[in-house]
Amino acid sequence: MSHKLNLSWLGVFAMGMALSAGAQEKLADFTTQVPLSVSGEGPWYRLELPLAVQLNARQTDLSDVRVFNADGEPQAYALARATTQAEDSRTLTDVKWFPLYNSADATEHAPSVRVQSSANGTLVQVQPSSQLEAGEEELRGWLLDASAIKAPLQQLILDWTSERDGFQRFTIEASDDLQTWQSWGEGQVARLTFADERVEQHEVGLPGQSARYLRLLWETPQSAPILTSAQLQSSRSLPLPLVWSQALAGSSVKAGEYTWQLPMGVNVERVQVELNQPNSLAPVTLSGRRDSSLPWQPLSSGLLYRLTQGGQDVVQNELQLSGQTVQQLKLTVDERGGGLGAQAPFVKFAVRATHLVFLARGPGPYTLALGNSTVKAANLPFSTLIPDYSAAKLTTLGKASVDGGVTASTTAAVPGVVSTDWKKFGLWAVLLLSVLFLAAMAFSLLRKPPVKP
């Protein structure tokens, strides 16, 4: 009996293997198929997935992304995506700040300073390089000491006091030696009184690079405020760059409330609201949810504006999020500022870029496939896909790109899926019948009376 049972279980195992082979994925199993072109040295190729292509996926985590060769064989691949671990690695650090003074008639030049620092580079004292007469000095900006932070800087958060409310605009420069400075763009914070309420904006985005020191120089020196707090948000891992969607139209059911439906659930990091009308000012709250059956959850709030100052438009039209997965957005506007109009403004949303690396096997050309709600994730860790893997090695790989733009060719029907499903059902039926037959056999043998000697 033991011999017969062993043979039967071998048969069941063989059928299970056949089921696995019969269920192998095919290109026709995916609704969207995008031709790829490759360049550089293989056999590994790196592809930055365009957002317009990603939005054809049927699974938020991109478990349904695959690459096939010309013979329809799936290729081994790995994905680099933003993860919750990257979010958890963010750190907020209070930093020291030192005033930068210039003479009143030398505001076109950056202040020259003498510094005293500790052995590890931490600033102890910052003074003008030349003696300024009493009453001649003018506050031009502030020097921030970030030498204790050993990670890329992502955000600057300031607090200040000033004689009057308004916008504070300044340039941001970075340095490691206090001699050579690199421009990091412009920053803008605001404190306004609006409809008997205080509206404040304290955060300024940074480019995600490391630096020991930051220099903030006000465009209008006489308006430079007194800082009361300076914080820097950093991350141990350098985040992937942001990629932006096309403009998305929305709808408005009632005054001051606008909604948008995203093509699929995505991990949104920023939202940009189109402000067409000059002199728009709108305190807003942004909410999101996965689908209509769930309650709205607050995601972000802030002050959006497009104001004309000195003949130029001053614009703040972005809201920063934490990468939550949403498919619907709702913007609630405090209309005491005049609102944003009866029609919903267009919005763009940004997500972290996704990089795919595949190991080219078999003949090209290669095809990117996605759009299947039932398949399981098949991506490998980078260390498995690429021997002696390192982040630096990624930059040396060959490159793949979407051939002919980001327009995906979507199949109208997937006939291969139907035939494959019937095959799977048949194999499962045979497997189930075999198990039932073995169970009946075992039960019959157990009930059979023992043979008398």
Secondary structure, 3 states (H helix, E strand, C coil): CHHHHHHHHHHHHHHHHHHHHHCCCCHHHCCEEEEEEEECCCCEEEEECCHHHHCCCCCCCCCCCEEECCCCCECCEEEECCCHHHHHCEEEEECEEEEEEEECCCCCCCCCEEEEECCCCCEEEEEECCCCCCCCEEEEEEEEECCCCCCCEEEEEEEEECCCCEEEEEEEEEECCCCCCEEEEEEEEEEEEECCEEEEECEEEEEEECCCEEEEEECCHHHCCEEEEEEEEEECCCCCCEEECCCECCEEEECCEEEEEEEEEEECCEEEECCCCCCEEEEEEEEEECCCCCCCEEEEEEEEEEEEECCEEEEECEEECCCCEEEEEEEEECHHHCCCCCCCCCEEEEEECCEEEEECCCCCCEEEEECCCCCCCCCCCHHHHCCCCCHHHHCCCEEEEECCCCCCEECCCCHHHHHHHHHHHHHHHHHHHHHHHHHHHHHHHHHCCCCCC
